[in-house]
Amino acid sequence: MFISGTVQGVWFRAWTVQEAQARDLDGWVRNRRDGRVEAVFAGPSARVDDMLLACRSGPPAAEVADVISTPQAEDPGAGFRKLPTA
């Protein structure tokens, strides 16, 4: 998924890691050079859907303008982590 708006410099990635781990999801999150945040979530569909919904608001300092989500076949590996900016 790609999240746009005021989503960098507002603790969005760390919040995403915390929220995804609380839901026992696998995947990753990273900043994009274009100002968006990109994330991949894997796990039971109800938990992934719940995480996608949470990302529409994000942490308190974020102002999410848009969320683009598309299903993927990528296997992100075990655990949830923060990756370097791409």
Secondary structure, DSSP 8 states (H G I E B T S, - for coil): -EEEEE-SSSSHHHHHHHHHHHTT-EEEEEE-TTS-EEEEEES-HHHHHHHHHHHTT-STT-EEEEEE---------SSEEE----
